[in-house]
Amino acid sequence: MRLLFALIALCFSLFGADYYEEDLDVQEAFTMMKKGAVIVDVRTPGEYIYAGHIPGAVSLPLFDYRYAPKSIKVRMGLAKMEQKSRIDPQKAYSITPVENQEFLEDARKLRKLTHNAPLLIICRSGVRSRYAANLLAKNGFTDIYNVDGGFLAWKRAKLPVWIDR
């Protein structure tokens, strides 16, 4: 998964300019949110639910992920290694990101429901949100902003977070 985000970031840095309005730091985003802008969280539903989210943020996942187990031989080897030291369980699976086919349609519906309020796009660290902001802008959306640093920066700034524990 980290490789995917690195590739997306590399593609943006090499091949294109940003089409959305601008990057905002989390304090600017918080101020705009208090004035009526809508936070759109493009992380996976699991991240939104279990890692927490910004109160009032709308979950609009950008990607779905397909998980396919690697061979039983690989998984057995990892299980044995795990007894001796901590192993990343993702190594037992091939993880394929698939762009959410409903993303743009859901964003259009959201835009109507929010009466064209500015959309502040956020993810975990700012990579997926930048991709999503550009995707929206390229498809005719205006008043789109990327929250630089993502949810991690939001939490570091000690801004409001909802975590269900």
N, C-alpha and C positions, 0 to 999 in steps of 0.2 A: 504494500500500500504506500509506503514511503517513497518507493521508486516512482509510482504513478504521480504523486504530488511534485516530486522533483522534475519529472518530465514535463508536466504541465507548466511549471514555473519556467523551465528552460525554454519551452516553446514560446511563451509570452515574451520573455526577454530577447529572444532571437528574432521572432517573426512578426511582432506587431505592437502597435501602440494600444493604449487603453482607450476604449470607446465610451466608457461611463463618465460621469461627472468628475469625480475625484476620489482620492483616498482620504479617509477621515481617521484621526486618532480616536481612541475610545472616549475621551472626554468630549470631543466635538460630537461624536455619535450620541452620547448620552444627552447632551444639550438638545440636539435635534429631536431625539426621541421624546423628550419632555414637551417639545413644541408640536408633537403630532406625527413625526416621521415613524414609519413602521420598520421594526427590526425583522429581517427575514433570515432565518437560520437554515443554512443549506447543508448542515451535517447530517449524518445518518440518523434514523429514529433512535437507535441505541445510544448514540452520543448525546442526543438531545435529552433523552429520558434519564440515562444513568450518569452522565458526566455533569448534568445540570444545564440550565439555559437562562437566558435573560427573561425576567418576568415580562409577559406580554409579547414575547417574540413568537413569530409564526414559523412553524417548522415546514420547510419546503425542500426536502432532500434533493440534492443535485444528482447524486449517484445511488444506484443499488449495487450490491456486491454479490457475486456468485462465488460460493465456496465449494471446491471439489477436493475430496481427500486425495492425498498422494498415495502411492502404493503402500500396501500393508507392510512390506519390508521396511520402507522408510519410516512409517509410523511406529513400528516395533523398535527400531533403532533409536528413535527420539524418546520413546517411553523409557528405554533402558538408561539413556543419557540423563533423562530428567531425574532419575533417582539419585544421581550424583551431584547435579548442579541445576540451576534454574535454566530452563530452555523456553524459548519463545514458541508458544503453541501454534502460532501462525505458520511455522515451518512445516507443519504436517498437512497443510492445505495449499492448494493453488487458489489465489484470490484474484478474481477478475472484476474490475470496475465496469459497470454498464451505466451509461447516462440515463437518468430517469426520463422516460418518454413523456411523462405527464408534466414535467417541470414548467415548460413555457405556457401550457394551457392553464395550469394552476396559478402561475404568476399573472396571467391575464385576468383571471377571476379575482385574484387578490387585489389587483389594481382597481377593478370596478368596486369591490366591497370597501376599499379604503378611500374612495373618492379621489384618486390620483395623488395621495400623500407620497412624499419622498420615500423611497425604499432604501434601507440601510442593510446591505448584504454582509453577513458574518458567517464564519466557519470556525474551525478550531484555531488555525494559525494565520489565515489570510490568503492562502493559496487557492483553495476551492472557491472562496467568495470572490476573488478577483476574476477567476474563470467565469463564474456565474454572472457577475456584474457585466462583463464584456459580452457574454451570450445574450443577456437581456437587452443591452444597448444596441447590439447588432440586429436585434429583432424588433426594433422600433420603440423600446421603452426609453423614457426620459426620466430625469430626476432620480438616477440610480447612483448610489455611493457604496464604495467598498470600505469596510471597517478594517483598517490596517492592524495587523497583529492578532486579530480574531478574538475568540472567546478566552484564550489564554491571557492576552493582554487585558481584556475586560476584568478577569478575575484578579490579575496582579494589581490593577488599579483600585481594587476593592469596591467596584460598582455592584449594584444589586444583582444577585444570582439566585435562582431557584434550584435547589437540589432536594429531591425527594428521597429521604433516607429512612 
